[in-house]
Amino acid sequence: MEVPPLHPRPARLELLLLKGDHRSSHTWEGQLLAQTFRARRVYDMWGFLREHPLYPRIVRRLQGTSFYRIVEIGQLQLDWSLITTLIERWRPEKHTFHLSIGEVTITLQDVEVLYGLPVDGHPVALSNSIREYTGLHYMEMLQRLTGFQPLDETASVGASRLQLTPVRQHFEALHADITNDTPELHIYWYTRLLLLLMFVGVLFPNTSGNLVSLKFLHHLERLDDLHHYSWCATVLGYLYMQMYRASMGTQHDVAGFLPLLQVKT
C-alpha cells in the first residue's frame, strides 16, 4: 500500500489562531529541527524507593489515598524526541494532537486508567484562608503534618516554597525509623512527605528543580479524604497548561508524568 506524502502544515488554519506563535511554525520553516526538549533534574524518588522498599504499613496507607498505583508504575523510560514531536503537534486552541490519522487527545479516562486516580469528587482548590498564609503559617503546618522543621531559615523561598534538599534528607532519615512498632503518627508523617515528593517530582514538577510548594500540605492534612477529590481533573488540567507553554515556545523542559507525556512548568 502506497503511503501518500504528508505536508507538515495544517490543511486549514481557520481555527488555529495561535499559528504564528506556535513552536511548529519554526519547524515548518526548517528551524529548531535539532532542538529536543529535555527535563531538568528533579528528586529521584524512584531511585530511593528501589533501594528502600515501602513497609506494608505505608503501602496500606497509600492504597487508601488512591496514589499507590503511581508507585506501582514506577519510573518510566522516556523518548525525548518522541515527546518533542508530540509537543510540536499539540494545538492549544483545541487541546488535541494533530496527527496524520486525525486529532487525538488525553482524556480523564486515560488518567484514571493509567494512574488509578479518582475522576469524580470535590475540586482540588485552596481555601480562601490559606491564600493569606504567611511563611510562618506554612512552617507551622509543615511541622504539624510531617514533624519536620528546617533548621536553616534560608531554606524557605518566598512564603510557600521550600528547598527540596532538606525535605528529602528528612524523609530519608525518617524511612530508617519505620518498623512494625512505629507510632501511627510517624506513619502519617512519612506518608505525607512521600506524597509531597510525589507531587513535586512526578505529578506537578516545576522548572526550579529544587523547590517544593507547601501549598500541597493543605490537601494532605486529612489523608483519608484524598480519594474524595477529583485528582484526575487536576493532573490533566496541569498537563494541558504545560503543553500550552511548551508548544508556544515559553518552556523548554519536559518530564514524564503521564506514561504518554508530561511537561514541566
C-alpha positions as CSV (number, residue, x, y, z in Angstrom):
1,M,0.0,0.0,0.0
2,E,1.4,3.3,-1.1
3,V,1.5,6.0,1.7
4,P,0.7,9.4,0.4
5,P,3.2,12.2,1.2
6,L,2.4,14.3,4.2
7,H,2.7,18.0,4.3
8,P,3.9,19.3,7.7
9,R,1.4,22.2,7.8
10,P,-2.3,22.0,8.7
11,A,-4.7,21.8,5.8
12,R,-6.9,24.6,7.2
13,L,-6.0,27.4,9.5
14,E,-9.3,29.0,10.4
15,L,-9.3,27.5,14.0
16,L,-5.6,27.7,14.6
17,L,-5.4,31.3,15.7
18,L,-2.1,30.9,17.6
19,K,-0.3,29.6,14.5
20,G,2.2,32.5,14.3
21,D,3.5,31.9,17.8
22,H,3.3,28.2,17.8
23,R,6.5,26.2,18.1
24,S,5.6,24.2,15.0
25,S,5.7,27.3,12.8
26,H,9.5,27.3,13.2
27,T,9.6,23.6,12.2
28,W,7.7,24.3,9.1
29,E,10.3,26.9,8.1
30,G,13.1,24.4,8.8
31,Q,14.2,25.8,12.1
32,L,14.8,24.2,15.5
33,L,14.9,20.8,13.9
34,A,17.8,19.7,16.2
35,Q,16.3,21.2,19.4
36,T,14.9,18.4,21.7
37,F,13.0,19.1,24.9
38,R,14.8,17.9,28.0
39,A,13.8,17.7,31.6
40,R,15.6,19.4,34.4
41,R,16.8,17.0,37.1
42,V,14.3,16.6,39.9
43,Y,14.4,14.5,43.0
44,D,14.8,10.8,42.0
45,M,12.1,9.4,44.2
46,W,12.1,6.2,42.2
47,G,15.8,5.5,42.8
48,F,15.2,5.8,46.6
49,L,12.2,3.5,46.5
50,R,14.1,0.9,44.5
51,E,16.7,0.7,47.2
52,H,14.3,1.2,50.1
53,P,11.0,-0.7,49.6
54,L,8.0,0.7,51.3
55,Y,6.9,-1.0,54.5
56,P,3.5,-2.8,54.5
57,R,2.0,-0.2,56.8
58,I,3.0,2.6,54.4
59,V,1.6,0.6,51.4
60,R,-1.7,0.2,53.1
61,R,-1.9,3.9,54.0
62,L,-1.0,4.9,50.4
63,Q,-3.6,2.5,49.0
64,G,-6.3,4.3,51.0
65,T,-5.3,7.6,49.3
66,S,-5.6,6.4,45.7
67,F,-2.0,7.3,44.9
68,Y,-0.3,3.9,45.3
69,R,-0.9,3.0,41.7
70,I,1.7,5.7,40.8
71,V,4.3,3.9,43.0
72,E,3.4,0.6,41.3
73,I,4.0,2.1,37.8
74,G,7.4,3.4,38.9
75,Q,9.9,5.4,36.8
76,L,9.4,5.4,33.0
77,Q,11.9,5.4,30.3
78,L,11.1,8.4,28.1
79,D,11.8,9.1,24.5
80,W,12.6,12.8,24.4
81,S,12.5,13.0,20.6
82,L,9.0,11.5,20.6
83,I,7.8,13.9,23.3
84,T,9.3,16.9,21.4
85,T,7.4,15.7,18.2
86,L,4.2,15.4,20.1
87,I,4.5,18.9,21.6
88,E,5.0,20.3,18.1
89,R,1.7,18.6,17.1
90,W,-0.2,19.8,20.1
91,R,-2.7,22.6,19.3
92,P,-3.6,24.6,22.4
93,E,-6.7,26.1,20.6
94,K,-8.4,22.7,20.7
95,H,-6.3,20.7,23.3
96,T,-5.6,18.0,20.7
97,F,-2.6,16.4,18.9
98,H,-2.9,17.0,15.1
99,L,-1.6,13.7,13.6
100,S,-1.8,12.2,10.1
101,I,-4.6,9.9,11.3
102,G,-6.6,12.8,12.7
103,E,-6.9,14.5,16.0
104,V,-6.3,12.7,19.3
105,T,-6.1,13.9,22.9
106,I,-5.5,12.8,26.5
107,T,-8.8,12.4,28.4
108,L,-9.9,12.0,32.1
109,Q,-10.4,8.3,31.4
110,D,-6.8,7.9,30.3
111,V,-5.6,9.4,33.6
112,E,-8.0,7.3,35.6
113,V,-6.9,4.0,33.9
114,L,-3.2,4.7,33.9
115,Y,-2.8,6.3,37.3
116,G,-5.9,4.9,39.2
117,L,-6.8,8.4,40.4
118,P,-10.4,9.3,41.0
119,V,-12.4,11.3,38.4
120,D,-15.4,12.1,40.5
121,G,-15.2,14.2,43.6
122,H,-14.5,17.6,45.0
123,P,-12.4,20.0,43.0
124,V,-8.8,20.4,44.2
125,A,-8.6,24.0,45.2
126,L,-7.2,26.2,48.0
127,S,-9.5,27.7,50.6
128,N,-9.7,31.5,51.0
129,S,-8.0,31.3,54.4
130,I,-4.9,29.5,53.1
131,R,-4.4,32.1,50.3
132,E,-3.5,34.6,53.0
133,Y,-0.9,32.3,54.8
134,T,2.5,33.7,55.6
135,G,5.8,31.8,55.7
136,L,5.3,31.2,59.4
137,H,1.9,29.7,58.8
138,Y,3.4,27.3,56.3
139,M,6.2,26.3,58.6
140,E,3.8,25.6,61.4
141,M,1.7,23.4,59.0
142,L,4.8,21.6,57.9
143,Q,5.9,20.9,61.5
144,R,2.4,19.7,62.5
145,L,1.7,17.5,59.5
146,T,5.2,16.0,58.8
147,G,7.2,16.5,62.0
148,F,9.8,18.4,60.1
149,Q,11.1,21.9,60.7
150,P,14.0,23.1,58.6
151,L,16.9,24.4,60.7
152,D,18.2,26.7,58.0
153,E,16.0,29.8,57.7
154,T,17.4,30.3,54.1
155,A,15.7,27.0,53.1
156,S,12.4,29.0,52.6
157,V,11.9,30.7,49.3
158,G,9.0,33.2,49.5
159,A,6.0,32.4,51.7
160,S,5.0,29.0,50.4
161,R,8.1,27.3,48.8
162,L,10.9,25.4,50.5
163,Q,14.1,24.0,49.1
164,L,13.7,20.3,48.3
165,T,17.0,19.1,49.7
166,P,16.3,19.3,53.4
167,V,12.8,17.8,52.9
168,R,14.4,14.9,51.0
169,Q,17.0,14.4,53.7
170,H,14.4,14.4,56.5
171,F,12.3,11.9,54.5
172,E,15.2,9.5,54.0
173,A,16.1,9.8,57.7
174,L,12.5,9.0,58.7
175,H,12.5,6.0,56.5
176,A,15.2,4.3,58.6
177,D,13.0,4.6,61.7
178,I,9.9,2.9,60.2
179,T,9.3,-0.5,61.8
180,N,6.3,-2.6,62.9
181,D,6.3,-0.7,66.1
182,T,6.5,2.8,64.7
183,P,3.8,5.1,66.2
184,E,0.9,5.8,63.9
185,L,1.6,9.5,63.9
186,H,5.0,8.8,62.3
187,I,3.4,6.7,59.6
188,Y,1.2,9.7,58.8
189,W,4.3,11.9,58.7
190,Y,6.1,9.6,56.4
191,T,3.1,9.2,54.0
192,R,2.6,12.9,53.8
193,L,6.3,13.5,53.0
194,L,6.2,10.8,50.3
195,L,3.1,12.3,48.7
196,L,4.7,15.8,48.8
197,L,7.7,14.4,47.0
198,M,5.5,12.6,44.5
199,F,3.6,15.8,43.8
200,V,6.8,17.9,43.2
201,G,8.7,15.2,41.3
202,V,6.1,13.2,39.4
203,L,2.6,14.8,39.1
204,F,3.3,18.6,39.3
205,P,7.0,19.2,38.7
206,N,8.4,22.7,38.2
207,T,11.5,24.0,36.5
208,S,13.1,25.1,39.7
209,G,14.3,21.5,40.1
210,N,14.8,22.0,43.9
211,L,11.7,23.7,45.3
212,V,8.6,22.2,46.7
213,S,5.3,24.1,47.2
214,L,4.0,23.8,50.7
215,K,0.5,24.7,49.5
216,F,0.0,20.9,48.8
217,L,0.0,20.4,52.5
218,H,-3.5,21.8,52.6
219,H,-4.7,18.6,50.8
220,L,-2.5,16.2,52.8
221,E,-3.9,17.1,56.2
222,R,-6.7,14.5,56.1
223,L,-5.2,11.5,54.2
224,D,-8.4,9.5,54.5
225,D,-10.2,12.2,52.4
226,L,-7.8,12.3,49.5
227,H,-9.8,9.8,47.4
228,H,-12.8,12.2,47.7
229,Y,-11.2,14.7,45.3
230,S,-11.0,14.7,41.5
231,W,-7.3,14.4,41.1
232,C,-7.7,13.2,37.5
233,A,-9.0,16.7,36.5
234,T,-6.2,18.4,38.4
235,V,-3.5,16.3,36.7
236,L,-5.0,16.6,33.3
237,G,-5.5,20.4,33.7
238,Y,-1.9,20.8,34.7
239,L,-0.8,18.8,31.7
240,Y,-2.9,21.0,29.4
241,M,-1.4,24.1,30.9
242,Q,2.2,22.9,30.5
243,M,1.5,21.7,26.9
244,Y,0.3,25.2,26.1
245,R,3.5,26.7,27.4
246,A,5.8,24.2,25.7
247,S,4.0,24.4,22.3
248,M,4.0,28.2,22.4
249,G,7.8,28.3,23.0
250,T,7.8,29.7,26.5
251,Q,9.0,26.4,28.1
252,H,12.0,24.3,27.3
253,D,11.8,21.5,29.9
254,V,9.7,18.3,29.9
255,A,9.4,15.3,32.2
256,G,7.3,12.2,32.5
257,F,4.1,12.4,34.4
258,L,1.6,10.5,32.3
259,P,3.0,7.4,30.7
260,L,2.3,9.2,27.4
261,L,3.6,12.7,28.1
262,Q,4.3,15.3,30.8
263,V,5.8,18.7,30.6
264,K,7.2,20.9,33.4
265,T,6.3,24.4,34.4
